[in-house]
Amino acid sequence: MERDGQLELYGIVADRLKEAHARVRALQVPEGVRMALSRKLLVITSAAKHDLADAAKRLERLMNDLDEGRFPEDPDTDGSP
């Protein structure tokens, strides 16, 4: 029975990752920010292979950040106005 739950979680995480990738592609942000978000998604994808529950939590946090407009700093800027 636990295996069924694990398979269901894989499906949920896979669907959410697809949604997250689509959202990141559609964002109107500098390329450096988009690349940082894409790297986060790659880390989450990799983590899902080893610890699915942790990957699901990380993905949920990232999706919440996207919902609330919290993005990483653009590494191509020096922070000055």
KEKE-3310 file (N, C-alpha, C; in steps of 0.2 Angstrom, whole numbers, plus 5000, padded with zeros to 4 digits):
npx = (5004:5010:5018:5009:5006:5018:5020:5009:5014:5025:5019:5012:5022:5030:5020:5019:5032:5033:5023:5029:5041:5035:5030:5041:5047:5038:5039:5042:5056:5073:5086:5096:5089:5080:5088:5093:5082:5079:5090:5087:5075:5081:5089:5079:5073:5083:5085:5073:5075:5081:5076:5060:5050:5056:5060:5047:5043:5052:5049:5036:5039:5046:5036:5027:5035:5036:5022:5021:5029:5043:5059:5075:5090:5097:5111:5118:5118:5125:5119:5118:5109)
npy = (4994:5006:5008:5012:5025:5031:5031:5039:5051:5053:5056:5068:5077:5077:5083:5095:5100:5101:5111:5121:5124:5129:5140:5147:5149:5158:5170:5187:5192:5197:5188:5182:5180:5171:5160:5157:5153:5142:5134:5131:5123:5112:5107:5103:5093:5084:5080:5074:5061:5055:5058:5060:5066:5077:5084:5087:5096:5106:5110:5115:5126:5134:5136:5144:5155:5160:5163:5173:5183:5183:5182:5176:5186:5195:5189:5196:5209:5222:5227:5240:5256)
npz = (5000:5004:4993:4983:4988:4987:4973:4969:4975:4967:4955:4957:4961:4949:4940:4946:4945:4931:4929:4937:4929:4917:4922:4926:4914:4908:4915:4917:4919:4922:4913:4921:4933:4929:4925:4938:4945:4936:4939:4953:4951:4944:4954:4963:4955:4954:4968:4970:4965:4976:4988:4989:4997:5003:4991:4987:4997:4995:4982:4984:4993:4983:4974:4981:4983:4970:4968:4977:4972:4975:4971:4966:4968:4954:4947:4938:4941:4951:4962:4964:4962)
capx = (5000:5014:5021:5004:5007:5024:5019:5005:5018:5029:5015:5011:5029:5031:5015:5021:5038:5031:5020:5035:5045:5031:5029:5048:5048:5034:5041:5045:5062:5080:5089:5100:5085:5077:5093:5094:5076:5079:5094:5083:5071:5086:5091:5073:5072:5088:5083:5067:5077:5084:5071:5054:5046:5060:5059:5040:5043:5056:5045:5031:5042:5048:5030:5025:5039:5034:5016:5022:5034:5049:5063:5082:5093:5100:5118:5122:5118:5129:5115:5118:5104)
capy = (5000:5012:5009:5016:5032:5034:5032:5045:5057:5055:5059:5075:5081:5077:5087:5102:5102:5104:5118:5126:5125:5133:5147:5151:5151:5164:5176:5193:5194:5197:5181:5179:5177:5165:5155:5155:5149:5135:5129:5128:5117:5106:5104:5099:5087:5079:5078:5069:5054:5052:5060:5063:5070:5083:5087:5090:5102:5111:5113:5119:5133:5138:5138:5149:5161:5162:5165:5179:5187:5183:5179:5177:5192:5194:5189:5200:5216:5223:5229:5248:5258)
capz = (5000:5004:4986:4979:4990:4984:4966:4968:4976:4961:4950:4960:4960:4942:4937:4949:4942:4924:4930:4939:4923:4913:4925:4926:4907:4906:4919:4914:4924:4919:4911:4927:4938:4926:4926:4945:4946:4933:4943:4958:4948:4943:4961:4966:4951:4956:4975:4970:4964:4982:4994:4986:5001:5004:4985:4987:5001:4992:4977:4987:4995:4977:4971:4986:4982:4964:4969:4981:4968:4978:4966:4968:4965:4947:4948:4933:4943:4957:4968:4965:4958)
cpx = (5004:5017:5016:5005:5013:5023:5014:5009:5022:5025:5013:5017:5030:5026:5017:5027:5037:5028:5025:5039:5042:5031:5036:5049:5044:5035:5044:5051:5068:5082:5092:5095:5081:5082:5093:5088:5076:5084:5091:5079:5075:5088:5085:5072:5077:5087:5077:5069:5080:5079:5065:5051:5050:5059:5052:5040:5047:5052:5039:5033:5043:5041:5027:5029:5037:5027:5016:5027:5041:5054:5070:5085:5096:5107:5122:5122:5123:5126:5114:5112:5106)
cpy = (5006:5014:5013:5024:5035:5035:5038:5051:5059:5058:5066:5079:5082:5083:5095:5104:5105:5110:5123:5128:5130:5140:5151:5153:5157:5170:5181:5196:5194:5189:5178:5177:5171:5159:5152:5151:5142:5131:5127:5122:5111:5103:5100:5093:5082:5076:5073:5062:5051:5053:5064:5067:5077:5087:5090:5096:5108:5115:5117:5126:5137:5140:5144:5156:5164:5166:5172:5184:5188:5179:5180:5183:5190:5194:5193:5207:5216:5226:5236:5250:5261)
cpz = (5000:4997:4982:4981:4987:4976:4965:4970:4970:4956:4951:4959:4953:4939:4940:4946:4935:4925:4932:4933:4918:4916:4925:4919:4905:4910:4915:4919:4920:4918:4917:4932:4935:4927:4933:4947:4942:4936:4949:4956:4947:4949:4964:4962:4953:4963:4975:4968:4970:4988:4991:4991:5002:4997:4985:4991:4998:4986:4979:4989:4988:4974:4975:4984:4975:4964:4972:4978:4971:4974:4968:4965:4958:4948:4943:4935:4950:4963:4968:4960:4951)
residu = (MET:GLU:ARG:ASP:GLY:GLN:LEU:GLU:LEU:TYR:GLY:ILE:VAL:ALA:ASP:ARG:LEU:LYS:GLU:ALA:HIS:ALA:ARG:VAL:ARG:ALA:LEU:GLN:VAL:PRO:GLU:GLY:VAL:ARG:MET:ALA:LEU:SER:ARG:LYS:LEU:LEU:VAL:ILE:THR:SER:ALA:ALA:LYS:HIS:ASP:LEU:ALA:ASP:ALA:ALA:LYS:ARG:LEU:GLU:ARG:LEU:MET:ASN:ASP:LEU:ASP:GLU:GLY:ARG:PHE:PRO:GLU:ASP:PRO:ASP:THR:ASP:GLY:SER:PRO)
# end
